[in-house]
Amino acid sequence: MQRIRLRYTKRGRLRFTSHRDFQRAFERALRRAEVPMAYSAGFTPHPKVSYANAAPTGTGSEAEYLEIQLAERRDPEVLRALLDESLPDGLDITDAVEAHTSSFADRLQASVWELRLEGVEPQDAEKAVAAFLAAETVEVQRRTKNGMRTFDAREAVRRLEALEAPADRPGDGACAILRLVVRHLTPAVRPDDVLSGLRATADLAPPVPAAVTRLAQGLLDEESGTVTDPLAPDRDAAPAAPSTAAGPSAAQQVPEGSA
């Protein structure tokens, strides 16, 4: 069997699709593209697809990942293009590599998020960020299937900064951009949890819901606070292509005595 790891996006209106909606759309794309999938055993076989750390419904993403197992070998780039054509615009397959390493999910250690805060002055966002980072703990609450749960939102945040919105953005209203790097801990700290923490520590309350986009996820460099490509180890471990350098091979050498 061959394993292929894919990176895909959730853009525009399709950020509001649930993970289950995406699963259905992706399995339809597999059938349309005639991908030779490997299937599980049992009475109800299903295609072998592993999803990793999906973004919450309502958030955009440039860096979602999944892995598929094939019954026949395929070129990853050709497969990527076929699947991309079979998915709606906004759900775009942007990268594909053959798996040459294990424990892919363990590489998704952190995410880079961007939060667009319409109606918030950048200087107010900067003050709120400073207050959040100065706090040792920031307790927030979230409703779960087991009821309300309280946890520390500060521990998971590796970096947090406030930026001004681009000068060419449409409209004249105030707008601040937050860029944050969040470790993947248990329980998971989501961007809305950080917004709750900013409200608790600095009374920052955007007048409209924040537009949230995941820009990257992968290995966390603790020293720099950056997040690196989780597919890079598979590329690095790929076998080298056969050499095409000039020179006689053993089969091309002239037999002795034929000259």
Disulfide bonds with the S-S distance in Angstrom:
none
